[in-house]
Amino acid sequence: MIPPDLTAIHKLLSKHAVPDDLIVVRLSARAKRLIFKSSVKKGVEIVVPHGAASSWVVEMTENRIPWIKTAQQHVREGRSQLNPTHIDLKALGETWSVDYARVDEIPKGLLVNGQHTLTVGVDPRDVFYGARKLQGWFHQKARASLLPWLASLAEDRELRFKKTYVKNQVSL
């Protein structure tokens, strides 16, 4: 069988004014059906089964144009949350502004500039790079600020503890 023409999908998206910056179209020998999925990491992915007729793939993709546009917007929103412009540390009474630059311009991926300003490296090939650097900074900041506070509280109440952990808690 002749593999479907994947450029026809890109032409269809262009015709409907759907930017293809967040869209990945790939041919799969394992896929049994046409799959539309989205994630913050990969964007909107269209998986085409090997052997599918191009006309059918284009028709089915055209039916999913509204979903694709909505999914792209969700991906953009999700990715924007990975790179905040301000960080408010209410417990410490601090507000930090965050700037971004190319990863090769920032030593170690994160730089503390003066008073309450961070510059974080971004890697166009890895959307989570900057978020991981910020997470590491949060962890370091928590250890430096919260652990002495915890020790002070314990001392005031005549309590003892052996170990403390700062974890990347997702939910309570």
N, C-alpha and C positions, 0 to 999 in steps of 0.2 A: 504494500500500500504506500501511497505517496503521503508524506507528512503534510499536515495542514500548513498553509501560508500564514505564519505568525505576523508578518508585516500588515496583513489585511486587518488584524485587530488594532494595530497602532493607527492605521488610516481611519478606521471607524471611530476610535477615541478622539482623534484630531478633528474629524468631521463634527463631532458633538461637543467640541471645545473642552475636552477633558485633558488637562495637562498630564503628560506621562512621566513626570519626575518622580512620582511615588508608585508607579505601576511596574510590575515585573510580570512578563508573560513568558511562560516556559512550557516546553513539550516534555511529557513524562511517559515513559514506557510502562510504568507501574499503575498510573491512574486509570481507573475504569470509567470515569465520568468527568465532565467539565467541572472544575472546582473554582469557586470565587472565595477568597479568604483575605483577611486583613490583620495586620499586627503592627505595633509601633516599630518593631525592629525591621521587618521586611517591607512594610508598606502594603499596598493592595497587590495581591498575587492572583494571577489567572493561570491555572494549571490545565493544560490541554492534553487529553489522552492521545497517545500515538495512534494514528489511523483514523482520527475523526475527520469528517468532511469539513473543509474550510467554510463553505457556505453555512453549514449548521452552526459552527463555532461563532461565526460573525453574527448570525441571527440571534443566538442565545446571549452573546455578549451585548448586543444592542438592547435586548430586553432588560439587561441588568445595569444599564447606564445610570439610572437614578441611584441604585445601590452603590455603584462604584464611586459616584460623586460624594455621597454621604460618607462612605468608608474613608475616602481620601481626607475629608474634613476631620474625621475622628483621629486619623493618623497624625495629621498636622497638629491638632490640639494636644494629643498625647506627647508628641515630640517637643512641643513648646514647653510643656511642664518639666521636661528634663533639663531645661536651661533657663532657670529663673533669673530675673534681672535684680531682684532684691531678696534678701533673706532676713527675716525678723526673728531674732532669738529673744523672745519675751522674758524668759526666766533670767536672762543675763542683762536685759535692758539694752540690747545691741541691735542695730540694723546695719546690715552689710549690703553694699552694692556689688553686683557681679558683672564683669565685662568678659567678653570672649575673644579669643584670637586663635590663629592656626596653631595646632599642636607643636609644630616644629619651632615656634617662636617663644614657647613657654617652657622654661626648665622644669622638669618633673611633672609637667601637665597642670600645675596650679601654682600661682604666685600671690602672696599676700602683699598688696601695695599700700603702704602707709596705713592710715587710720580707717579701718572698716571697709576696705575695698579689696576684692579678689579679682584676679584675672585667671580664667580657666581656659585650657586648651580644648579645641574641638577638632575631631578627626572626621572628615566627610565619609570615610569608609566604615566608621563605627559610631552610630548615633548614641550609644551609651557611654562613650569614653568620658565626656565631661561630667556626666552624672556620677560615674564611678569615682572620679577625682573629688567631686563635691561630697560624696558619701564618706570618703576617707577623711576629708577635712572635718566634717561633722563629728565623726568618730573621735578624732584627735581633740577637737574642741570640747566634746563631752567629757573625755577623760581628764582634760586639764581643768575643767570648771566644776563638773558635778562630783567627782571623787573627793576633792578637798571639802566640799560642802557636806557630803555624806559623812565623812570622817568627823567633821565638826558637830553635826547633829548627833552622831553616835556618842561622842565624848560628852556632850551636854546631858545626855540621858543615861550616861554610864553603861552604854552597850558596847559590845565588841563584835567584830566580824573578821573573818580570815581572808576572804577573797571578794573581789568585786568584778563584775563583767559589764561591759558596754556592748550590747548586741544590736544588730540591725533588725529591730522588731518591726514586723509588718502589721500585726493586729494584736489586740489584747486578749 
